[in-house]
């Protein structure tokens, strides 16, 4: 009964999210560069992890098979479900273990064996163990069908509207696909968890003995970019997730960090060694050409608005400061002066009430919109208006409103007068016709 309810909830959630977030959903700005790297991969993307701003795009909305990059979503859902209970046991069913091909990635788990959620996450992300992905899915949703629906629903919720999942591991299914952009959004959410970042950065780990395995299981990261002995090692890459099937070819999603800037890159449908080369090129491009720029300081960008009700002022303050990863030198081209605020306030305002917005632009690109809230009790020093100007403007507004009110009243009177006249004429005409009718009837009798 519970499984049926869970399945129904997942179906409804997925359907609602699909309808609520169509393919035209608003996305973060896309910046373009003349010196962007030339990649062999047919589809790739580089995204700022903190803001979602796209720094590089090559067919980022093209659909491809993700292969084992799928496991990033499986790990994300496991962390969201058990982040406060990582020692919870994950049981392995016969279906979880023996439904995967014998030649696919696994760590030789047996049915009726268990791992902790933490151990399962290490096996999932380092050794890309498919039976572990199945077991985590069953632990969370009860069965794979429900878990796949939950995966898709969560992806759409993140804005990954061109993604559909059919399983927890990424083995080929024709209806199981994503895009570089969508995969970057999913990875961007996953790296918010410190444990996830810790796991993908680990070169080697061990799973201790279990109920059916007396020896520890070694785990070696399949991502060569975090292996210090590899020729593809990149110190700026924290970690990521590789993937491969014959249909998907090689895929790679990565997270890099340098100078407090975090980047997410995705390379799809590439050959194996070239996925690492393309990723290194993308990360180098991002770190060399972008920097963190404070585009809005809530303590500096304030506005004083006259309050006519009590002859004081209301200070408009931004809800937050904003720092973005933008091209080097972009600070000279940031425009944070496009305020949408009232010229003056006539009604009573309380602290924390939203009274407007400010739009942040970089050239022709709209970066973000910050809400402005009221902060009362400030001392007003007129910048544009003088008290005399305000009094005149207020008097003019009252005169205009009074004239409008009179005009509306006259129109209403005219409307009712014309309506009454029409009704009177109508009834008189009808009574006259009735009289003629009765006279004629009486004459012929």
Secondary structure, 3 states (H helix, E strand, C coil): CHHHHHHHHHHHHHHHHHHHCCCCCCCCCECCCCCCCCCCCCEEEEEECCCCCEEEEECCCCEECCHHHHHHHHHHHHHHHHCCCCCCEEECCHHHHHCCCCCCCCCCCCCCCEEEHHHHHHHHHHCCCHHHHHHHHHHHHCCHHHHHHHHHHHHHHCCCCCCECCCCCCCCCCCCEEEHHHHHHHHHHHCCCHHHHHHHCCCEEEECCCCCCCCCEEEECCCHHHCCCCCCCCCCEEEEEEEEECCCEEEEEEEEEECCEEEEEEEEEECHHHHHHHHHHHHHHHHHHEEEEEEECCCCCCEEEEECCCCEEEEEEECCCEEEEEECCHHHHEEEEEEEECCEECCCCCCCCEEEEEEEEECCEEEEEEEEEEEECCCCCCCCCCHHHHHHHHHHHHHHHHHHHHHHHHHHHHHHHHHHHHHHHHHHHHHHHHHHHHHHHHHCC
